Amino acid sequence: MGDEACGVTDTFEQRLARVRERMRRACARANRPPESVRLLPVTKTVEPDRIREAVAAGIKAFGENRVQEARRKIPLCPGGVEWHLIGHLQTNKVRPAVPLFVWIHSVDSLSLMGTLESACDRAGRRMRILLEVNVAGEASKFGFAPSQVSEAVRAANACPHLEVMGLMAIPPFRPDPEEVRPYFRLLRQLRDETEAATGTPLPELSMGMSHDFETAIEEGATWIRVGTALFGSRRTVEEETA
Ligand SMILES: *Cc1c(COP(=O)(O)O)cnc(C)c1O
């Protein structure tokens, strides 16, 4: 993998074709229709000229992890695409985030949910949200504990401007994706249990990144968030722009 998988001389279209092929094979292994998994290219640190290339190749939704960076770049990118926030949202960034994004994958606390509901109310907008779950109980990560998720879904149901679509997780990094599988499985089981407990459909599972998305697809991912495999190593990009 590494350089071979995302060599700097490759075009975006070549890297996209490889990612789509990996997605197609994972869906075939899992007996899932290919259209049941959507690709969310992650454009953090990627500048608008390269985002334009991705739009020209047919990409219609992108993920950003920081509000400041998204606020600077989105006006420089083609219209008609949707932006998803995938990183932690600080309370003081909620108001600028609302007009930029149509999905927020990283709703990670009840207080953030409340702030987001008021900001969407004030802006006259509805927002699709996913509840981020801290699947490995890591102190360094944001997210609801698995035991809090049903309560969080009920709280979201009480917010008229929020539409809770499902769950999201950023499991611990492991070089071997097989070691991440139990966390993906846990998120899916938690989703099934939460649907049963709350009666709320939670169709979406946002899980899987460049090196482990096949495993995530096998375990039920509906959105995979892919940066490096499409845009190359971010360290290189940062060095180039430093
Ligand atoms: C950066 C990022 C990704 C993409 O990671 P890659 O390993 O580059 O594919 C996915 N999800 C989140 C939350 C991220 O911040």
PDBQT file of the ligand as one rigid body, heavy atoms in Angstrom, charges set to zero:
ROOT
HETATM    1  C1  LIG A 301      -9.333  12.592   8.592  1.00  0.00    +0.000 C 
HETATM    2  C2  LIG A 301     -10.545  11.828   8.942  1.00  0.00    +0.000 A 
HETATM    3  C3  LIG A 301     -10.958  10.739   8.181  1.00  0.00    +0.000 A 
HETATM    4  C4  LIG A 301     -10.201  10.232   6.960  1.00  0.00    +0.000 C 
HETATM    5  O1  LIG A 301      -9.048   9.587   7.330  1.00  0.00    +0.000 OA
HETATM    6  P1  LIG A 301      -8.100   8.822   6.257  1.00  0.00    +0.000 P 
HETATM    7  O2  LIG A 301      -7.370   7.835   7.064  1.00  0.00    +0.000 OA
HETATM    8  O3  LIG A 301      -7.222   9.868   5.660  1.00  0.00    +0.000 OA
HETATM    9  O4  LIG A 301      -8.989   8.219   5.253  1.00  0.00    +0.000 OA
HETATM   10  C5  LIG A 301     -12.115  10.082   8.564  1.00  0.00    +0.000 A 
HETATM   11  N1  LIG A 301     -12.830  10.474   9.644  1.00  0.00    +0.000 NA
HETATM   12  C6  LIG A 301     -12.466  11.519  10.400  1.00  0.00    +0.000 A 
HETATM   13  C7  LIG A 301     -13.304  11.902  11.562  1.00  0.00    +0.000 C 
HETATM   14  C8  LIG A 301     -11.312  12.240  10.080  1.00  0.00    +0.000 A 
HETATM   15  O5  LIG A 301     -10.951  13.280  10.845  1.00  0.00    +0.000 OA
ENDROOT
TORSDOF 0
